């Protein structure tokens, strides 16, 4: 039986050695979201001791259309590291992870301290850029079966995040307000081997769009100050469902606004 204080090292060992982990929610009598974030913070300290530098935040489970499928009912937050964030020309390491899936996401680059009372334009004013990326999500829990606290402790299911395109946010208020409007009304089409898998809408993200996810992170940080990261990218969750990643597949991602290019990933 794994003791509660052994969970952080146990889960990290499972991730690094590509082994399935037992669910903390099963081998502990009670495992809450609050306890899971304590595990996440301890894993962060372990990773720091290994030389990993946190340079981003992953927000997961913001797509409310897939909550029932994954047995969850709220967003989650996890750290991303210098070893897990990839640039456009970098290649995903599929062999490193268990059951990898792909998710297309909008991200923001947060540079100034936000607060939860800001309106959308003010929140965007705390960001220097926004853009399109794809996340390789993974689960050390077999067959993607878990509870919400398990996913928080399990690295927020983060594997790697690849930045595809980044756009500088304009300085003037009117242009930012226009972008804020478009961030509530866009689509992302995910295409595999030439066939459209799904076209996701902005409103899939917490019923409104990516800024709503950014606001959820700001609210979370108001009670958990150690989670605030500046000069970092903040992902906002997948607009579509997550789809299996396997060698030989080709994915394309097309966004209908913001003049973003269509990006193709050959695995």
C-alpha positions in Angstrom: 0.0 0.0 0.0 1.3 3.5 -0.9 1.2 6.0 1.9 -0.1 9.5 1.2 3.3 11.1 1.6 4.8 8.7 -1.0 2.3 9.7 -3.8 4.3 12.5 -5.4 7.5 10.4 -5.9 5.4 7.4 -6.9 3.5 9.2 -9.6 6.6 11.0 -10.9 8.5 7.7 -11.1 5.6 6.3 -13.1 5.7 9.2 -15.5 9.4 9.0 -16.0 9.6 5.3 -16.4 6.4 5.0 -18.5 4.5 2.8 -16.1 0.8 2.8 -15.3 0.0 4.1 -11.8 -2.7 3.0 -9.4 -5.3 5.7 -8.7 -4.8 7.7 -5.5 -8.6 7.9 -5.2 -8.7 4.1 -5.0 -5.8 3.3 -2.6 -6.7 6.2 -0.3 -9.9 6.3 1.7 -10.3 10.0 0.8 -8.5 12.0 -1.9 -9.8 15.5 -2.5 -8.9 18.1 -5.0 -7.2 20.1 -2.3 -5.0 17.2 -1.4 -4.3 16.6 -5.1 -2.9 20.1 -5.5 -0.7 19.5 -2.5 0.6 16.4 -4.4 1.1 18.6 -7.5 3.1 21.2 -5.6 5.3 18.5 -4.1 5.9 17.0 -7.6 6.8 20.5 -8.7 9.5 20.7 -6.0 10.8 17.3 -7.0 11.0 18.4 -10.6 12.8 21.6 -9.7 15.4 19.5 -7.8 16.0 17.6 -11.1 16.6 20.9 -12.9 13.2 21.3 -14.5 12.1 25.0 -14.8 8.4 25.8 -14.8 7.7 28.2 -17.7 3.9 27.7 -18.3 0.6 26.7 -17.0 -1.8 24.1 -18.5 -5.5 24.6 -17.9 -7.3 21.3 -18.5 -10.9 20.2 -18.7 -12.3 23.5 -19.8 -14.2 21.9 -22.6 -17.5 21.2 -20.9 -18.8 19.0 -23.8 -16.4 16.2 -22.8 -16.8 16.4 -19.0 -19.2 13.4 -18.8 -16.8 11.3 -21.1 -13.9 11.8 -18.7 -15.9 11.8 -15.4 -14.9 15.3 -14.5 -16.8 18.5 -13.6 -14.3 21.4 -13.3 -11.2 22.8 -14.8 -7.8 21.7 -13.5 -4.4 23.4 -13.5 -0.9 22.0 -14.0 2.6 23.3 -14.6 4.5 23.0 -17.8 8.3 23.0 -18.0 11.2 23.9 -20.1 11.5 20.2 -20.9 7.8 19.9 -22.0 7.2 23.1 -24.1 8.2 22.7 -27.7 8.7 25.2 -30.5 7.2 24.9 -33.9 9.9 22.9 -35.5 10.4 20.5 -32.5 9.0 17.0 -32.7 6.7 15.3 -30.2 8.2 12.3 -28.4 5.4 9.8 -28.6 7.5 7.0 -27.3 8.0 8.8 -24.0 4.3 8.7 -22.9 1.5 6.3 -22.2 -1.7 6.6 -24.3 -0.9 10.0 -25.9 -3.7 12.1 -27.3 -3.6 15.4 -29.2 -5.6 18.6 -28.3 -5.7 21.9 -30.3 -5.7 24.9 -28.0 -5.5 28.7 -27.8 -2.8 30.1 -25.4 -2.0 33.4 -23.9 1.5 34.8 -22.9 0.9 36.4 -19.5 3.3 39.2 -18.6 1.6 41.4 -16.0 -0.1 40.6 -12.8 -3.9 40.2 -13.3 -6.7 40.3 -10.8 -10.1 38.6 -10.8 -12.0 41.9 -11.0 -10.7 42.8 -14.5 -12.9 42.8 -17.5 -11.9 40.9 -20.7 -10.0 43.9 -22.2 -8.1 44.4 -19.0 -7.2 40.7 -18.8 -5.9 40.8 -22.4 -3.9 43.9 -21.4 -1.9 41.7 -19.1 -0.9 39.5 -22.0 1.7 40.3 -24.7 0.7 37.6 -27.2 -1.8 34.9 -27.9 -1.6 32.0 -30.3 -2.4 28.5 -31.4 -0.7 25.3 -30.0 -1.3 21.6 -29.6 -0.9 19.6 -26.5 0.2 16.0 -26.2 -1.8 14.9 -23.2 -1.1 11.6 -21.5 -2.4 9.5 -18.7 -0.4 7.3 -16.3 -3.8 6.0 -15.3 -4.7 3.1 -17.6 -7.4 3.6 -20.3 -7.9 7.2 -19.2 -10.0 6.2 -16.2 -9.8 8.4 -13.2 -11.5 11.0 -10.9 -10.8 14.7 -11.0 -8.4 14.7 -8.1 -6.4 11.9 -9.8 -5.9 14.1 -12.8 -4.7 17.0 -10.8 -2.1 14.8 -9.1 -1.3 13.1 -12.4 0.4 16.2 -13.9 -2.9 17.6 -15.1 -2.5 15.0 -17.8 0.2 17.2 -19.4 2.9 15.6 -21.6 4.2 18.2 -24.0 2.9 21.4 -25.5 3.9 22.6 -29.0 3.6 26.3 -29.9 2.4 26.5 -33.6 1.9 30.3 -34.0 2.0 33.3 -31.8 0.5 36.7 -32.4 1.4 40.0 -30.7 -1.6 41.6 -29.1 -2.2 45.1 -30.3 -1.7 48.0 -27.9 -4.8 50.0 -28.7 -8.0 49.3 -26.8 -10.3 49.0 -29.8 -8.2 46.3 -31.4 -8.0 44.4 -28.2 -11.7 44.6 -27.7 -12.2 43.3 -31.2 -10.0 40.3 -30.5 -11.8 39.7 -27.2 -15.1 39.5 -29.2 -13.5 37.1 -31.8 -12.2 34.9 -29.0 -15.8 34.1 -28.1 -16.8 33.3 -31.7 -14.3 31.2 -33.6 -13.9 27.6 -34.7 -11.0 25.1 -34.8 -11.2 22.2 -37.2 -9.0 19.2 -36.4 -8.2 17.1 -39.5 -6.6 13.7 -39.5 -5.2 12.2 -42.7 -7.3 14.6 -44.8 -10.6 14.0 -43.0 -12.2 16.4 -40.5 -12.4 14.7 -37.1 -14.3 17.6 -35.4 -14.9 21.3 -35.6 -14.9 22.8 -32.1 -16.4 26.1 -31.2 -15.0 28.8 -28.9 -18.0 28.4 -26.6 -16.9 24.8 -25.7 -14.4 26.5 -23.4 -16.4 27.0 -20.2 -19.5 28.1 -22.2 -17.8 31.3 -23.5 -14.2 31.0 -24.8 -10.5 31.1 -23.9 -10.6 34.3 -21.9 -13.1 32.6 -19.6 -10.4 29.9 -19.0 -7.8 32.6 -18.4 -10.1 34.1 -15.9 -10.5 30.8 -14.1 -6.7 30.6 -13.8 -6.6 34.2 -12.3 -9.4 33.2 -9.8 -7.4 30.1 -8.9 -4.3 32.1 -8.3 -6.1 34.6 -6.1 -6.3 31.7 -3.5 -3.1 30.0 -4.6 -0.5 32.7 -5.1 2.3 30.2 -5.7 0.7 29.2 -9.0 0.9 32.7 -10.6 3.5 32.6 -13.4 4.5 35.6 -15.4 6.4 35.7 -18.7 4.7 32.3 -19.2 2.3 30.8 -21.7 -1.1 29.9 -20.3 -3.0 27.3 -22.2 -6.8 27.4 -22.2 -7.9 23.8 -22.9 -8.9 21.9 -26.0 -11.7 23.2 -28.2 -12.3 19.7 -29.5 -12.1 16.3 -27.9 -8.7 14.7 -27.5 -7.6 12.2 -30.2 -5.1 9.3 -30.2 -1.6 10.1 -31.4 0.2 7.3 -33.3 3.2 7.2 -35.6 2.2 7.7 -39.3 -0.8 9.9 -38.6 -1.0 13.4 -40.0 -3.0 16.1 -38.2 -3.9 19.6 -39.5 -5.4 22.4 -37.4 -7.4 25.2 -39.0 -8.7 28.3 -37.2 -11.3 30.4 -39.0 -10.2 33.7 -37.5 -7.1 35.7 -36.4 -5.4 35.1 -39.8 -3.7 32.0 -38.4 -2.1 29.6 -40.9 -3.3 26.0 -41.2 -0.7 23.9 -39.4 0.1 20.3 -40.2 1.8 17.8 -37.9 3.2 14.6 -39.3 3.7 12.1 -36.5 
